Amino acid sequence: MKVNVAFVYGCRSVEHEVSIISAVQAMRSVNRQKYDVTPVYVTKNGEMFTGEDLFKIENYRNLPELLKKCRKVYLTREDDKVLLKSKENKLFGKNKDITIDVAFPVVHGTNCEDGTIQGLFEFLNIPYVGCDIISSAVGMDKAVFKDVLKNVGLPVLDCICIYAKEYVADKQLATKNIKKKIGFPLIVKPVNLGSSVGITKVNTEDELDNAMMLAFSFTNRVLVEHAITNLREINCSVVGDSDECEASVCEEPIGSDEILTYEDKYLGGGKQEGGSKGMASLGRKIPAELTKTQEKEIRDLACKVFKAIGANGVVRIDFMIDGDTNTVYANEINTIPGSLAFYLWEATGVNYPALLDRLIDLAFKRARVRDNITYTIDTNILSGVSFGSKGSKGAKM
């Protein structure tokens, strides 16, 4: 009997369209001999849809027409099963409930990758692929991520975080603190976004305010850190769980500017049947031109970062090398990387269907472990409770 996998994607995020690309790639690559696949597209206002037309990327060019052909659904738990149920009962047409065995989130950005959608799966008590609530939240918040790594002695650049209200209230003071603690050149980035959205390199004080206001248009908190002038960016993927993990070969992405932009990552050309290759279309050197010592250092560090935040599934960790000192810094982690970093695993010798297989296996493994943990106690402490006028403090048992 096949396992029914629900690929959940889209959601209320500035990386909504990137999520669609990544999800369609995954759904087209998963082994259909082993799995039944149910697409669950989540609109930007949180509505869920399913339907056969969701498998083709070209159909998303006209979203209103696409959704007319799909069924509005919701996830619920009944009779110890998680079901995908129709939201509207039709007199004619398909209204059959679909039993979901495992959820596979392919989402990017806030309101989904940050632990939000993982919380839904935990609430439904369904196995799901990837990081749990805490590791997802830590991975999404760049400042918290840095603090966690610092705590275990892993190398990250120093930074400061500034709230929008604090900055607008006294821009002069904020600028003074930034100059004193970080200095120019520097990088301004939203603390909780990916795909290079809202990130700016700032070379002079005159450029700072525009960069800050751009970042604040996406979040109420920004991170400011020193910009490495002689910079090499190196990415490495890790797959596994707390018991064991392994790192992929390294890549060196090549962008059109000093910072890889959203356009570099997702709109850089590259086409395949049905549309963009997403992150797979980005110009890159695979493997990166590193010495054996450098490669080992980065791959070892990638696994340490993975375990430091308690990650699960597949992630991509972005590193920076300061060419002047040869120091390697962990920059950020993508807990659900664009294209699920399949291109790095193909270069490592693991094809995409095999990678997806392993991720689903890891989801079931975690669910089995959690099934052995006690979450409830079979007792009814309320059986003899009566409340007086003092409320719970005055309750007598």
DOLO-154155 format. One record per residue (C-alpha): x, y, z. Coordinates in steps of 0.001 Angstrom, whole numbers, padded with zeros to 6 digits, always signed. Layout:
! DOLO-154155
XYZ;...
This chain:
! DOLO-154155
+000000+000000+000000;+001399+003403-000961;+002112+006155+001546;+000064+009289+000895;+002273+012381+001063;+000716+015845+001230;+003059+018456-000205;+002085+021728+001468;+003339+024928-000144;+002640+028574-000947;+001440+030373+002217;+001466+034016+003302;+005079+034865+002594;+007119+037134+000350;+008706+033901-000905;+005334+032477-001935;+006230+032033-005617;+009597+030464-004805;+007759+027921-002665;+005570+026982-005630;+008629+026351-007801;+010319+024209-005132;+007149+022209-004416;+006332+021442-008051;+009920+020258-008567;+009614+017933-005576;+006174+016574-006527;+007385+015807-010046;+010477+014014-008692;+009085+011852-005888;+008872+008088-006502;+005262+007454-007567;+005765+003711-007186;+006064+004243-003419;+003945+007332-002793;+000593+008813-003633;+001007+012573-003850;-001567+015131-002759;-000753+018768-003517;-001989+021232-000894;-001541+024768-002188;-002001+027466+000469;-002962+030874-000896;-001562+034135+000425;-004690+034551+002570;-004400+031059+004053;-006960+029070+002046;-006034+025512+001035;-006674+023948-002371;-005982+020581-003950;-006363+019218-007458;-004528+017568-010343;-003958+020894-012100;-001610+021958-009312;+001129+019624-010556;+001921+021808-013599;+003936+024958-012970;+002622+026695-016093;-000915+026621-014631;+000132+029077-011910;+000493+031855-014485;-003256+032427-014155;-003951+031717-010504;-007683+032637-010431;-008376+030245-013317;-006265+027532-011707;-008125+027720-008394;-011490+027467-010159;-010423+023975-011251;-009292+023003-007737;-011079+021972-004565;-011019+024119-001435;-010005+021895+001499;-008868+021891+005113;-006843+019552+007323;-008450+017944+010352;-008001+014952+012636;-010821+012414+012947;-010870+008815+014183;-007104+008872+014779;-006410+009899+011171;-005500+013182+009518;-007901+013964+006703;-007980+016489+003907;-011653+017373+003674;-013615+019464+001210;-014660+022838+002553;-017690+023002+000271;-019999+020069-000339;-020923+019805-004000;-023940+017961-005301;-021810+016611-008126;-018044+016173-008225;-015340+014807-005962;-015904+015336-002252;-014087+012279-000989;-011907+012762+002100;-008216+012076+001568;-006235+010378+004337;-002804+011965+004763;+000017+009796+006127;+002792+012378+006181;+002992+016112+005542;+005828+017480+003432;+006110+021262+003831;+007932+022968+000962;+007502+026515+002200;+009878+029446+002422;+009862+032484+004667;+007820+033917+007495;+004359+032644+008479;+005297+029132+007379;+008984+028084+007437;+009455+029827+010793;+007660+027150+012826;+004120+028295+012065;+003145+025449+009767;+005145+022969+011858;+002907+023955+014765;-000149+022969+012733;+001346+019551+012023;+002261+019068+015679;-001291+020009+016666;-002686+017466+014201;-000148+014876+015423;+000919+013935+011909;+004436+012966+010817;+006032+015793+008863;+009265+016370+006995;+011951+018757+008182;+012780+020856+011220;+010442+021039+014193;+008903+024198+015664;+011898+025328+017708;+014633+024645+015154;+012509+026251+012429;+012019+029386+014527;+015690+029597+015460;+016729+029095+011841;+014410+031842+010620;+015515+034490+013131;+019039+035466+012070;+019837+037143+015383;+018685+034211+017535;+020522+031836+015189;+023756+033762+015748;+023237+033726+019522;+022733+029950+019541;+025904+029370+017533;+027911+031781+019707;+026742+029891+022781;+028350+026677+021520;+031497+028376+020241;+030784+028350+016499;+032079+031257+014365;+029629+034036+013397;+030050+037746+012687;+029098+040164+015454;+025912+042111+014829;+023392+044458+016392;+019600+044351+016091;+017422+047440+015875;+013640+047749+016143;+011771+049985+013702;+010239+052125+016453;+013629+052598+018090;+015251+053614+014785;+012524+056039+013684;+012407+057655+017141;+016074+058654+016969;+017810+057942+013690;+020827+060010+014695;+021471+057934+017835;+020899+054661+015995;+023318+055700+013252;+025918+056681+015850;+025647+053248+017528;+025903+051465+014180;+029025+053422+013224;+030626+052755+016619;+029805+049044+016945;+029856+047879+013309;+031398+050517+011047;+031334+050747+007256;+030959+048872+004986;+028105+046941+006516;+025123+044763+005644;+021529+045579+006598;+019038+042719+006468;+015557+041880+007784;+016046+039583+010741;+013565+036939+009582;+013492+036737+005782;+015279+034585+003234;+016016+034629-000501;+018013+037868-000066;+014784+039871+000275;+015399+043352+001713;+019174+042960+002073;+021485+045890+001231;+025210+046455+001368;+025919+049932+002755;+029265+051568+002028;+028682+055044+003474;+026526+056762+006087;+024525+058482+003325;+023264+055085+002111;+022246+053803+005530;+018768+055278+005951;+017430+053950+002638;+018756+050487+003468;+017198+050548+006936;+013809+051709+005661;+013828+049021+002939;+014497+046318+005529;+011836+047758+007873;+009276+047508+005070;+009477+043712+005499;+009887+043402+009276;+009952+045455+012483;+013472+044337+013399;+016653+044446+011350;+020119+043059+011773;+023261+045068+010995;+026625+043353+010626;+030056+044101+009199;+030457+043524+005459;+033458+041435+004522;+035219+043187+001659;+037195+040250+000313;+034245+037864+000499;+033629+034366-000780;+030198+032826-000213;+030138+029061+000160;+026995+026963+000638;+026713+023438+001958;+023667+021244+002533;+023160+018832+005425;+020684+015976+005690;+019875+013893+008756;+018704+014280+012341;+020093+014493+015876;+021442+010929+015669;+023476+011364+012514;+023865+013755+009638;+026048+014209+006603;+027136+017215+004579;+027001+017587+000814;+029699+018906-001470;+030146+022666-001273;+029096+025215-003859;+030144+028758-004590;+027209+030758-005987;+028030+033460-008496;+025809+036539-008585;+025677+039652-010674;+026437+041887-007679;+028336+041782-004383;+025270+040294-002686;+023212+037568-004316;+019835+039105-005011;+016402+037516-005264;+016739+037922-009050;+020128+036167-009054;+018662+033233-007172;+015345+032716-008904;+015075+034780-012082;+018486+034169-013547;+017431+032237-016621;+017507+028469-016481;+014394+026740-017738;+013132+023201-017669;+009911+021563-018742;+007177+023451-016941;+009205+026474-015856;+012053+027804-013800;+014584+025591-012098;+014497+027847-009076;+017747+027678-007097;+019036+025088-009573;+019243+027829-012235;+021646+029991-010219;+025180+030353-011582;+027456+028327-009340;+030649+026324-009076;+029988+022780-007875;+032130+021660-006236;+033509+024963-004998;+037183+025591-005588;+038424+024927-002075;+041464+023221-000647;+040790+019841+000944;+041388+021456+004339;+038875+024255+003652;+036255+021824+002331;+036597+019563+005361;+036394+022549+007713;+033173+023806+006110;+031504+020388+005881;+032370+019614+009511;+031147+023040+010576;+027912+022528+008619;+027117+019403+010644;+027913+021205+013899;+025563+024056+012966;+022854+021525+012001;+023085+019814+015397;+023427+023087+017339;+019887+024157+016412;+018444+020613+016530;+017690+020522+012804;+016043+017655+010934;+015582+016793+007272;+017523+018781+004694;+018927+022265+005198;+021338+024551+003390;+023858+026513+005417;+025457+029601+003917;+029026+030370+004936;+031305+033338+004377;+035061+033221+003955;+037043+036361+004725;+039685+036192+002003;+042035+038456+003968;+042212+036145+006991;+040830+032856+005583;+038347+032829+008478;+035109+030921+007887;+031865+032247+009383;+028434+030622+009486;+026082+033200+007962;+022589+031711+008027;+020662+028467+007730;+017793+027723+005370;+015697+025108+007158;+013704+024470+003958;+016135+025513+001230;+015105+026578-002252;+014710+023515-004489;+015426+021510-001297;+019104+021825-002297;+018672+018750-004521;+021366+019975-006926;+023978+019762-004132;+022956+016206-003339;+022992+015177-006985;+026592+016458-007105;+027294+014402-003961;+025917+011243-005594;+022348+011177-004227;+019588+011638-006813;+016495+013689-006057;+014017+010788-005600;+016446+009145-003144;+016791+012421-001219;+013001+012773-000961;+012807+009152+000201;+015242+009830+002997;+013399+012949+004126;+010121+011044+004381;+011856+008232+006286;+013244+010786+008753;+009743+012187+009291;+008384+008750+010215;+011417+008058+012427;+010789+011220+014472;+007088+010362+014757;+007948+006900+016132;+010246+008447+018736;+007570+010931+019794;+004978+008192+020089;+007029+006848+023006;+006947+010158+024888;+004211+010766+027453;+002199+013897+026675;-000970+013195+028668;-001840+011522+031959;-004893+009267+032217;-006518+010861+035248;-009423+013202+035746;-008465+015767+038377;-011645+017684+037562;-014012+014933+038744;-014336+016379+042242;-013751+020056+041527;-016259+022747+042424;-015578+026479+042169;-016642+029113+044603;-016677+032864+044177;-012857+032989+044458;-012378+031148+041186;-009601+028569+040837;-007710+029824+043893;-010740+029138+046036;-011488+025744+044500;-011994+022825+046832;-011177+019217+045924;
